[in-house]
Amino acid sequence: MGSDKLNLMKMLKYMRKNDRLIKLEELAENLETSERAVRRYKELLVDAGHDIVSNTGKDGGYYLHCERMTLDEWQTIEERMKQHPQLLRKLKDAYFNYLY
């Protein structure tokens, strides 16, 4: 899971930096991973509260809407994810390691 945590943060950082619709292939290449893994990372980030929009088709890709989440937003997500404590702990660790 160590490389997954690192790739989650790389993906988030890359999407923030580029602030545009990014193709799945581009994210996979940037992260040096498979497109399937990028789809999984996207779902994990969405579950953690990040607003990532998916557009399908030839000109499709992912777009990150939100910049950063506040502590209050994290607490709200934490309440919603109590049924998944291991996932929440991993995502919080990865997110806060990215910020600090």
Phi and psi restraints in degrees (value plus and minus 20) as a CYANA .aco file:
   2 GLY   PHI     -78.3   -38.3
   2 GLY   PSI     -65.6   -25.6
   3 SER   PHI     -91.1   -51.1
   3 SER   PSI     -49.3    -9.3
   4 ASP   PHI     -83.8   -43.8
   4 ASP   PSI     -64.1   -24.1
   5 LYS   PHI     -81.8   -41.8
   5 LYS   PSI     -63.2   -23.2
   6 LEU   PHI     -83.9   -43.9
   6 LEU   PSI     -63.7   -23.7
   7 ASN   PHI     -86.9   -46.9
   7 ASN   PSI     -53.9   -13.9
   8 LEU   PHI     -79.1   -39.1
   8 LEU   PSI     -65.4   -25.4
   9 MET   PHI     -90.9   -50.9
   9 MET   PSI     -58.1   -18.1
  10 LYS   PHI     -82.5   -42.5
  10 LYS   PSI     -62.5   -22.5
  11 MET   PHI     -84.3   -44.3
  11 MET   PSI     -65.7   -25.7
  12 LEU   PHI     -81.9   -41.9
  12 LEU   PSI     -65.6   -25.6
  13 LYS   PHI     -82.9   -42.9
  13 LYS   PSI     -64.0   -24.0
  14 TYR   PHI     -83.1   -43.1
  14 TYR   PSI     -61.9   -21.9
  15 MET   PHI     -88.1   -48.1
  15 MET   PSI     -58.8   -18.8
  16 ARG   PHI     -84.9   -44.9
  16 ARG   PSI     -64.3   -24.3
  17 LYS   PHI     -83.2   -43.2
  17 LYS   PSI     -60.3   -20.3
  18 ASN   PHI    -108.0   -68.0
  18 ASN   PSI     -45.1    -5.1
  19 ASP   PHI      22.0    62.0
  19 ASP   PSI      33.7    73.7
  20 ARG   PHI    -177.5  -137.5
  20 ARG   PSI     152.7   192.7
  21 LEU   PHI     -89.5   -49.5
  21 LEU   PSI     104.7   144.7
  22 ILE   PHI    -137.8   -97.8
  22 ILE   PSI     108.1   148.1
  23 LYS   PHI     -88.2   -48.2
  23 LYS   PSI     127.5   167.5
  24 LEU   PHI     -75.6   -35.6
  24 LEU   PSI     -62.7   -22.7
  25 GLU   PHI     -81.2   -41.2
  25 GLU   PSI     -60.6   -20.6
  26 GLU   PHI     -84.9   -44.9
  26 GLU   PSI     -62.4   -22.4
  27 LEU   PHI     -84.6   -44.6
  27 LEU   PSI     -63.4   -23.4
  28 ALA   PHI     -81.9   -41.9
  28 ALA   PSI     -61.7   -21.7
  29 GLU   PHI     -86.0   -46.0
  29 GLU   PSI     -64.1   -24.1
  30 ASN   PHI     -82.7   -42.7
  30 ASN   PSI     -58.1   -18.1
  31 LEU   PHI    -107.6   -67.6
  31 LEU   PSI     -26.5    13.5
  32 GLU   PHI      35.0    75.0
  32 GLU   PSI      31.5    71.5
  33 THR   PHI    -164.3  -124.3
  33 THR   PSI    -196.7  -156.7
  34 SER   PHI    -105.4   -65.4
  34 SER   PSI     140.3   180.3
  35 GLU   PHI     -84.3   -44.3
  35 GLU   PSI     -53.5   -13.5
  36 ARG   PHI     -82.0   -42.0
  36 ARG   PSI     -62.0   -22.0
  37 ALA   PHI     -85.2   -45.2
  37 ALA   PSI     -58.6   -18.6
  38 VAL   PHI     -82.5   -42.5
  38 VAL   PSI     -60.9   -20.9
  39 ARG   PHI     -80.9   -40.9
  39 ARG   PSI     -60.8   -20.8
  40 ARG   PHI     -85.9   -45.9
  40 ARG   PSI     -62.5   -22.5
  41 TYR   PHI     -82.1   -42.1
  41 TYR   PSI     -60.9   -20.9
  42 LYS   PHI     -79.6   -39.6
  42 LYS   PSI     -64.8   -24.8
  43 GLU   PHI     -84.0   -44.0
  43 GLU   PSI     -60.5   -20.5
  44 LEU   PHI     -83.0   -43.0
  44 LEU   PSI     -61.9   -21.9
  45 LEU   PHI     -86.8   -46.8
  45 LEU   PSI     -58.7   -18.7
  46 VAL   PHI     -84.5   -44.5
  46 VAL   PSI     -63.4   -23.4
  47 ASP   PHI     -80.7   -40.7
  47 ASP   PSI     -49.6    -9.6
  48 ALA   PHI    -102.7   -62.7
  48 ALA   PSI     -23.3    16.7
  49 GLY   PHI      88.6   128.6
  49 GLY   PSI     -19.2    20.8
  50 HIS   PHI     -98.5   -58.5
  50 HIS   PSI     118.2   158.2
  51 ASP   PHI    -111.1   -71.1
  51 ASP   PSI      69.6   109.6
  52 ILE   PHI    -129.8   -89.8
  52 ILE   PSI     101.6   141.6
  53 VAL   PHI    -116.9   -76.9
  53 VAL   PSI     117.7   157.7
  54 SER   PHI    -129.0   -89.0
  54 SER   PSI     108.0   148.0
  55 ASN   PHI    -133.9   -93.9
  55 ASN   PSI     112.8   152.8
  56 THR   PHI    -117.8   -77.8
  56 THR   PSI     149.1   189.1
  57 GLY   PHI      80.4   120.4
  57 GLY   PSI    -195.6  -155.6
  58 LYS   PHI     -76.4   -36.4
  58 LYS   PSI     -60.9   -20.9
  59 ASP   PHI    -121.1   -81.1
  59 ASP   PSI       3.5    43.5
  60 GLY   PHI    -101.8   -61.8
  60 GLY   PSI     158.2   198.2
  61 GLY   PHI     141.8   181.8
  61 GLY   PSI    -183.9  -143.9
  62 TYR   PHI    -134.5   -94.5
  62 TYR   PSI     124.1   164.1
  63 TYR   PHI    -154.1  -114.1
  63 TYR   PSI     110.4   150.4
  64 LEU   PHI    -113.8   -73.8
  64 LEU   PSI     100.4   140.4
  65 HIS   PHI    -105.9   -65.9
  65 HIS   PSI     -61.4   -21.4
  66 CYS   PHI    -113.6   -73.6
  66 CYS   PSI     130.4   170.4
  67 GLU   PHI    -106.6   -66.6
  67 GLU   PSI     -86.2   -46.2
  68 ARG   PHI    -161.0  -121.0
  68 ARG   PSI     133.3   173.3
  69 MET   PHI    -120.8   -80.8
  69 MET   PSI     123.4   163.4
  70 THR   PHI    -102.5   -62.5
  70 THR   PSI     148.6   188.6
  71 LEU   PHI     -81.3   -41.3
  71 LEU   PSI     -58.3   -18.3
  72 ASP   PHI     -81.3   -41.3
  72 ASP   PSI     -59.8   -19.8
  73 GLU   PHI     -84.9   -44.9
  73 GLU   PSI     -60.9   -20.9
  74 TRP   PHI     -80.6   -40.6
  74 TRP   PSI     -61.5   -21.5
  75 GLN   PHI     -85.6   -45.6
  75 GLN   PSI     -57.2   -17.2
  76 THR   PHI     -83.8   -43.8
  76 THR   PSI     -65.0   -25.0
  77 ILE   PHI     -84.2   -44.2
  77 ILE   PSI     -59.5   -19.5
  78 GLU   PHI     -78.9   -38.9
  78 GLU   PSI     -61.4   -21.4
  79 GLU   PHI     -82.4   -42.4
  79 GLU   PSI     -60.5   -20.5
  80 ARG   PHI     -91.1   -51.1
  80 ARG   PSI     -46.1    -6.1
  81 MET   PHI    -124.4   -84.4
  81 MET   PSI      -3.5    36.5
  82 LYS   PHI     -77.4   -37.4
  82 LYS   PSI     -45.9    -5.9
  83 GLN   PHI     -95.9   -55.9
  83 GLN   PSI     -27.6    12.4
  84 HIS   PHI    -148.6  -108.6
  84 HIS   PSI      42.7    82.7
  85 PRO   PHI     -83.4   -43.4
  85 PRO   PSI     -54.2   -14.2
  86 GLN   PHI     -88.9   -48.9
  86 GLN   PSI     -62.2   -22.2
  87 LEU   PHI     -83.4   -43.4
  87 LEU   PSI     -65.0   -25.0
  88 LEU   PHI     -80.6   -40.6
  88 LEU   PSI     -64.6   -24.6
  89 ARG   PHI     -82.0   -42.0
  89 ARG   PSI     -63.7   -23.7
  90 LYS   PHI     -83.8   -43.8
  90 LYS   PSI     -63.6   -23.6
  91 LEU   PHI     -88.2   -48.2
  91 LEU   PSI     -60.3   -20.3
  92 LYS   PHI     -84.5   -44.5
  92 LYS   PSI     -63.0   -23.0
  93 ASP   PHI     -79.1   -39.1
  93 ASP   PSI     -67.3   -27.3
  94 ALA   PHI     -84.7   -44.7
  94 ALA   PSI     -62.8   -22.8
  95 TYR   PHI     -85.7   -45.7
  95 TYR   PSI     -67.4   -27.4
  96 PHE   PHI     -91.0   -51.0
  96 PHE   PSI     -50.7   -10.7
  97 ASN   PHI     -84.2   -44.2
  97 ASN   PSI     -54.9   -14.9
  98 TYR   PHI     -87.3   -47.3
  98 TYR   PSI     -61.8   -21.8
  99 LEU   PHI     -92.6   -52.6
  99 LEU   PSI     -52.9   -12.9
